[in-house]
């Protein structure tokens, strides 16, 4: 029996710490529960929203109507160099598992916040590695509430994009293929990734890179050159450490963040003629 809750503050499930209550909220631990949750939503004529780690998302201040379904599908199963990974597994947890199993291929994703389901949705990447590089298959629930497994190519991955991003489907799990590697070398790469993140990226309440990098440059560089580091509206601020990170310094609202983002886009367009496009999922 699903434990469906009401009026759960979404700020608790957001790395931005922003968001009003979910009208209905449920965490699912396996495919059967996910199907049951979707059936419940259909029977009760509720809209659905799929949530992973909440690390790349900006929720509305007034909350969400309908049923928010959060993946807590956390299995990792190994078969030679292939892994079957649940959508609720955190990327860093998976990278640590790969180190223990001497499997190479996702060292650059170590420390990347969020879950595998979210990483698939937005083709998450870092330091030249994207999740699509190791994906073979993705198992989803289709629009008829049927469980189907698709080749990774069917998701039409590109820079921070997939078909799931624009046609939301609940991700159950994926199959990925890695390569056997030397654990010492794998750990060295992971340590380097961790050091790079600590040096370049801020902590605190943030949703990671807010804008996509335009071709041939980076959003952070453009925002920095526009003189916007440290600029704030309300409690939403452009990070002093990395200009493409917007941070909640206290009690920022979605309105604060959106007004700040709009100002950044306007200034960058005026100075450089470049339109910045949000990478964060704005609900």
C-alpha positions, 0 to 999 in steps of 0.5 A, spaced: 500 500 500 502 506 497 504 511 503 501 517 499 502 524 503 499 531 503 502 538 503 509 536 503 514 542 503 518 541 496 523 545 499 525 539 503 527 536 497 530 541 493 538 543 493 535 550 492 531 550 499 525 553 495 518 551 494 511 550 497 507 544 498 506 538 494 498 537 494 500 529 494 507 526 495 509 519 494 516 515 494 516 509 490 521 503 492 520 499 485 517 499 479 510 496 481 510 501 486 511 506 481 506 503 476 501 503 482 502 511 483 501 512 476 494 508 476 492 512 483 494 519 479 490 517 473 484 514 477 483 520 481 485 525 475 491 528 478 497 531 474 504 527 476 511 530 477 517 526 477 522 527 482 529 525 483 534 528 488 532 535 487 538 538 485 537 541 478 530 544 480 526 550 482 519 549 485 514 554 485 513 558 491 506 556 491 507 549 491 505 543 486 498 541 485 497 533 483 501 527 485 509 528 486 512 521 485 519 521 488 524 515 486 527 511 491 529 505 487 536 504 489 538 497 487 545 496 483 546 489 480 553 487 476 553 482 471 561 483 468 562 490 466 554 491 465 550 495 471 543 495 472 542 501 476 535 504 479 533 511 478 534 513 485 541 511 486 545 518 487 550 519 482 556 519 487 554 513 490 554 509 483 561 512 482 563 509 489 560 503 487 564 503 481 571 504 484 570 498 489 568 494 483 574 496 479 569 499 473 571 505 469 567 510 465 564 515 470 570 518 474 568 525 472 561 524 474 563 523 482 561 528 486 555 530 481 549 531 485 542 528 483 540 521 482 541 517 476 534 518 473 535 525 473 542 524 470 538 521 464 533 526 464 538 532 463 544 528 460 548 530 466 555 531 464 562 533 467 569 534 465 567 531 458 563 525 460 556 525 459 551 519 462 549 517 455 556 515 454 555 509 458 548 508 457 545 502 453 538 501 455 533 505 459 527 502 463 521 507 463 513 507 464 510 509 458 504 513 457 499 507 457 503 505 464 506 500 461 513 498 463 518 498 457 525 498 456 528 502 450 535 503 447 539 509 449 539 511 442 531 512 442 532 517 448 536 522 443 541 525 447 544 531 446 547 537 450 543 536 457 537 534 453 533 527 452 526 526 449 524 524 457 526 532 458 520 534 454 516 528 454 516 526 461 516 519 463 518 515 470 525 512 469 525 505 473 532 503 471 538 503 466 543 498 464 550 501 463 556 498 460 563 500 463 570 498 462 575 494 467 580 499 470 585 499 475 582 501 482 588 506 483 587 510 477 580 510 478 581 513 485 586 518 482 581 520 477 575 521 482 580 525 487 582 529 482 574 530 480 573 532 487 578 537 488 576 540 482 569 541 484 571 544 491 576 549 488 571 551 482 564 550 485 560 553 491 557 550 496 550 552 500 543 552 497 544 552 489 541 548 484 548 547 480 549 550 473 543 555 472 545 556 465 547 552 459 554 553 456 553 557 449 557 554 443 564 556 444 564 559 451 561 558 458 555 561 461 560 563 468 565 566 464 560 571 460 556 572 467 563 574 470 565 578 464 558 582 465 560 584 472 555 580 475 558 576 481 555 577 487 549 581 484 543 579 488 535 580 488 532 578 495 536 572 497 538 570 491 545 571 489 550 570 483 555 566 487 562 569 488 566 563 487 562 561 480 558 566 476 553 560 473 551 558 480 545 562 483 545 561 491 539 562 496 543 566 501 537 565 506 530 565 504 530 566 497 523 565 493 522 562 486 520 570 484 527 572 487 531 567 483 527 568 476 528 576 477 535 575 478 536 570 472 532 575 467 537 580 469 543 576 468 540 574 461 538 581 459 545 584 461 549 578 457 545 579 451 546 587 451 553 586 452 555 580 448 549 578 444 548 571 447 542 569 449 543 564 455 538 558 456 536 555 463 539 548 464 535 548 471 528 545 471 524 551 472 517 548 474 
